[in-house]
Amino acid sequence: MCWSATADLAAGTGIAAVGVVSVALAARRPRDLPLAALPLLLGVHQIIEAEVWRNDGGAGPATLAWAVIALPLLALWVPAVVLFAAPPGARRRLLAPLAVGAATAAVLAYVLATRTVTAEIRGHTVGYSVGLPRAELVVVGYLLATIGSLLLSGDRGLVLFGVLVAVGAAVSFALWRQEYISTWCAFAAVCSVVLCLWAGRRRAPVPRPPGQASPG
């Protein structure tokens, strides 16, 4: 979330551009592609919220699209793609965040299918209302699935990414609760750059010509 339609549009465009680079860097490692595409998804998410601002909130298609990405899609997407990209030794322990993410996503998808999502402009923030039953449990499940999978990934770059997401979420939530300003887009941009650098470092090595010796 950003603090205005213009900020959301600018941030979303920039983050999506980082996502395109990230996907290009990961193109030679198919297991990394879904995770490398995360900034692209986050960028589209910000651009959708720019439309929510322009509509002055409400319960239109943009609000529903924003909620679908933010809630069930990311709850399942993040632990699944982290599991896919993680080192072999970490994959067994990542099954737990994936299971939590699948259960959380199922609850969130059911709520979105049976209730109306509304958005309300509150100064420099947007408040979304879904009417979650037992919201605290759902939030805990969401955090365990997303941030938990990153922290358990066994990959230093992804652990750093998880720490940044956790810090960014905490700061953004604190400011949002005060209805002061939405800052998640700034943290999303930083996290997207970190993920892009991760994708670049994990590029597959260029095959050596036959007979060429490896450097000593």
C-alpha positions in Angstrom: 0.0 0.0 0.0 1.1 3.5 -0.8 -0.1 6.9 0.4 -1.8 8.0 -2.9 -2.9 6.8 -6.3 0.2 8.5 -7.9 2.6 6.9 -5.4 1.0 3.4 -5.9 1.2 3.7 -9.6 4.8 4.9 -9.6 5.9 2.3 -7.1 4.0 -0.5 -8.8 5.5 0.4 -12.2 9.0 0.4 -10.7 8.5 -2.8 -8.7 7.1 -4.6 -11.8 10.2 -3.5 -13.8 12.4 -5.0 -11.1 10.3 -8.1 -11.4 10.9 -8.3 -15.1 14.7 -8.1 -14.5 14.4 -10.7 -11.7 12.6 -13.1 -14.0 15.2 -12.6 -16.7 18.0 -13.3 -14.3 16.3 -16.5 -13.1 15.4 -17.7 -16.6 18.1 -20.4 -16.6 17.0 -21.8 -13.3 13.3 -22.9 -13.7 13.0 -23.8 -10.0 13.7 -20.1 -9.1 11.3 -18.6 -11.7 8.1 -18.5 -9.6 9.9 -16.9 -6.7 11.8 -14.5 -8.9 8.4 -13.4 -10.4 7.2 -12.3 -6.9 8.2 -8.6 -7.5 6.2 -8.6 -10.7 3.1 -9.8 -8.8 3.7 -7.1 -6.1 4.1 -4.4 -8.7 0.8 -5.4 -10.4 -0.7 -5.4 -6.9 0.4 -1.8 -6.3 -1.0 -0.7 -9.7 -4.3 -2.3 -8.8 -4.4 -0.3 -5.6 -3.9 2.9 -7.6 -7.3 2.2 -9.2 -8.8 1.6 -5.7 -7.6 5.2 -4.8 -9.2 6.6 -8.0 -12.5 4.9 -7.2 -12.4 6.4 -3.7 -12.4 2.9 -2.2 -15.7 1.1 -2.4 -16.4 -2.5 -3.3 -15.6 -2.6 -7.0 -13.5 -5.0 -9.1 -10.2 -3.3 -8.2 -10.9 -3.8 -4.5 -11.7 -7.5 -4.9 -8.6 -8.0 -7.2 -6.4 -6.3 -4.5 -7.8 -8.6 -1.8 -7.5 -11.8 -3.9 -3.8 -11.1 -4.5 -3.0 -9.9 -0.9 -4.9 -12.6 0.9 -5.3 -16.1 -0.5 -2.9 -15.9 -3.4 0.2 -14.7 -1.5 -0.7 -17.0 1.5 -0.3 -20.0 -0.8 2.1 -18.6 -3.4 5.0 -17.6 -1.1 5.5 -20.9 0.8 5.0 -22.9 -2.4 7.6 -21.1 -4.4 10.0 -20.9 -1.5 9.7 -24.7 -1.2 10.3 -25.0 -4.9 13.5 -22.9 -4.8 14.9 -24.0 -1.5 18.0 -26.3 -1.1 17.1 -30.0 -0.9 17.9 -30.2 2.8 15.4 -27.6 3.7 12.4 -28.8 1.8 11.0 -31.2 4.4 10.7 -28.6 7.1 9.1 -26.2 4.5 6.2 -28.6 4.2 4.7 -27.2 7.4 4.5 -23.5 6.3 3.1 -24.8 3.0 0.4 -26.7 4.8 -0.4 -23.7 7.0 -0.5 -21.5 3.9 -2.8 -23.8 2.0 -5.2 -23.9 5.0 -5.1 -20.1 5.4 -5.6 -19.5 1.7 -8.6 -21.8 1.7 -10.2 -19.8 4.6 -9.4 -16.5 2.9 -10.8 -17.7 -0.5 -14.0 -18.8 1.2 -14.4 -15.5 2.9 -13.8 -13.6 -0.3 -16.3 -15.8 -2.1 -19.0 -15.3 0.4 -18.6 -11.8 1.7 -18.1 -8.3 0.2 -14.7 -6.7 0.4 -14.8 -2.9 0.9 -12.1 -0.3 0.9 -12.2 3.1 2.6 -9.8 6.0 2.1 -8.5 7.2 5.4 -6.3 10.2 4.9 -3.1 8.8 3.4 -4.0 5.2 3.9 -6.6 2.7 2.5 -8.5 0.5 5.0 -9.8 -2.8 3.7 -12.7 -4.6 5.4 -13.3 -8.3 4.8 -15.0 -9.5 8.0 -12.7 -12.4 8.8 -13.9 -14.8 11.4 -11.2 -15.4 14.1 -9.0 -12.8 12.4 -6.1 -13.3 14.8 -5.7 -16.9 13.9 -5.9 -16.2 10.2 -3.2 -13.5 10.6 -0.9 -15.8 12.5 -1.4 -18.5 9.9 -0.6 -16.0 7.1 2.6 -14.8 8.8 3.7 -18.4 9.5 3.2 -19.3 5.9 4.8 -16.4 4.3 7.5 -15.0 6.6 8.0 -18.3 8.3 8.8 -20.1 5.0 11.4 -17.5 4.1 13.1 -17.7 7.5 13.2 -21.5 7.3 14.4 -21.6 3.7 18.0 -22.4 4.5 19.1 -19.8 1.9 20.9 -16.7 3.3 19.4 -14.4 0.6 15.9 -15.6 1.3 16.4 -15.4 5.1 17.5 -11.8 4.6 14.4 -11.2 2.4 12.2 -12.7 5.2 13.7 -10.4 7.8 13.1 -7.4 5.6 9.5 -8.4 5.0 8.9 -8.9 8.7 10.4 -5.5 9.6 8.6 -3.8 6.8 5.3 -5.4 7.7 5.6 -4.4 11.4 6.5 -0.7 10.6 3.9 -0.4 7.9 1.2 -1.9 10.1 2.1 0.5 13.0 1.9 3.5 10.8 -1.3 2.3 9.1 -3.0 1.7 12.5 -2.4 5.4 13.3 -3.9 6.3 9.9 -0.8 8.3 9.3 0.7 7.1 6.0 1.0 3.8 4.1 4.6 2.9 3.6 4.5 -0.8 2.5 5.2 0.2 -1.1 8.7 1.5 0.0 9.5 -1.7 1.8 8.1 -3.8 -1.1 10.5 -1.9 -3.5 13.5 -2.6 -1.2 12.5 -6.3 -0.8 12.0 -6.6 -4.6 15.5 -5.3 -5.2 16.9 -7.8 -2.7 15.0 -10.7 -4.4 16.3 -9.5 -7.8 19.9 -9.6 -6.4 19.2 -13.1 -5.1 18.0 -14.2 -8.5 21.1 -12.7 -10.1 23.5 -14.6 -7.8 21.8 -17.9 -8.4 22.0 -17.8 -12.2 23.1 -21.1 -13.7 26.8 -21.1 -14.7 27.5 -20.8 -18.4 28.4 -24.2 -19.8 32.2 -24.6 -20.6 33.2 -25.6 -24.1 34.2 -29.3 -24.3 37.8 -29.9 -23.2 38.2 -26.5 -21.5 39.7 -26.9 -18.1 38.2 -25.4 -15.0 40.1 -22.5 -13.4 42.3 -23.7 -10.6 
